[in-house]
Structure formats: structure tokens, C-alpha cells
Amino acid sequence: VLLEDVDRAPAEVSAALVTLLDHRELIVPGRGDPVRAAPGFRVLGTATLWGGRDAARIAHAALWRRVAVAPLGAGEAASIVCARHKRIPTELAVRLVDAQQRCAAALSSL
């Protein structure tokens, strides 16, 4: 199962995750018995952590393994844009990626 933005999950979702990660079972409202995770069941979660935000915001952070992923370089991002959108010229893809990166940098400095 892939869960995106586990650091932004509401409290009730975080509580359910704690039970799932700790005891390998999920309590489903309205159902009598907990649902047990099958052997080999895995949960992958993504989180965006930056600045003052840290793993403490993630339910049961100690049960997650952290894998840091570096941002794509401009050339790599432009290559992906060109591969996904064949009609976009490389020069335009480079300019689009540059604009996106400048916007992201400006937002992170707020």
C-alpha cells in the first residue's frame, strides 16, 4: 500500500496507522473484528519534510524507515518533460523547469 503525505494525515488516519504499524491490524468502523494484515504486507509512505518540520509529525515515526531523495537536477527534469510531452521543444522544457525551480525557491524562502 502506498500512502502519500503521511505527515499531513488527519489525526484519525494517524491513529489508524499506528495500530496498523504496531499490531499489523486495522480497526474498521462498523466492523466487529479488526482486519489483520496478510503475511508480506508492506506500507510505503511519502512525506515532505523541510525546515522546522520533522519526523515527529508522522504517526509512530520510529516504525518508518527514512529514505532521503534528492531533488532532480534541471537537466534531468527537462528530459522527463520532453519524454512525457513529445511536442514540447527541449528549449521550452528547460525554460519551464527553470521557472518552476525559481518559484519553488521563492516559496521556500517565505
VENLINKA-V138375 format. One line per field, one symbol per residue. psi: psi as a letter, one per 20 degrees, with the letter a starting at -180 (. if undefined). A space follows every 10 residues. Layout:
# VENLINKA-V138375
psi: ???
This chain:
# VENLINKA-V138375
psi: pppqlhijqr ghggghhggg hgjkqpoppi pgqqpppqpi pqppqqqopr ciqaiiippl hhiqppoppq qqrgggghhg ghhhnhipqg ghgghggggg hhgghghii.
